[in-house]
Amino acid sequence: MFDNLADPNGAALTGPTPPQHVADAMHRAWVSFVRPRLATL
C-alpha cells in the first residue's frame, strides 16, 4: 500500500518527484499499527 512510489498508477497523487522519506515514514507507521493487531486474529 505505502512505499510503492514506482507504481505509475500513483503518479497523479504523488507528482513527478515523490518524497521517499514520507513513503518510508508512512510504511513504518502502518506496520507499527497493524503488527500488534495481527496477533489477535
C-alpha positions as CSV (number, residue, x, y, z in Angstrom):
1,M,0.0,0.0,0.0
2,F,2.6,2.5,1.1
3,D,6.2,2.8,-0.1
4,N,5.1,2.0,-3.6
5,L,6.3,5.1,-5.4
6,A,7.4,3.3,-8.5
7,D,3.8,2.4,-9.4
8,P,2.8,4.6,-12.4
9,N,-0.9,4.5,-11.3
10,G,0.0,6.6,-8.3
11,A,1.8,9.4,-10.2
12,A,-1.4,11.5,-10.2
13,L,-1.3,11.6,-6.4
14,T,2.4,11.8,-5.8
15,G,3.6,14.1,-8.5
16,P,6.8,13.8,-10.5
17,T,9.2,13.6,-7.6
18,P,7.5,11.9,-4.7
19,P,9.4,12.1,-1.4
20,Q,10.8,8.7,-0.4
21,H,11.2,9.7,3.2
22,V,7.5,10.3,3.5
23,A,6.7,7.0,2.0
24,D,9.1,5.3,4.4
25,A,7.6,7.0,7.4
26,M,4.0,6.1,6.3
27,H,5.1,2.5,5.7
28,R,6.6,2.3,9.2
29,A,3.6,3.9,10.8
30,W,1.2,1.4,9.2
31,V,3.3,-1.6,10.0
32,S,3.5,-0.4,13.6
33,F,-0.2,0.0,13.7
34,V,-1.1,-3.4,12.2
35,R,1.6,-5.7,13.6
36,P,0.2,-5.9,17.2
37,R,-3.3,-6.5,15.8
38,L,-2.3,-9.5,13.8
39,A,-1.8,-11.5,17.0
40,T,-5.5,-11.1,17.8
41,L,-6.7,-12.7,14.5
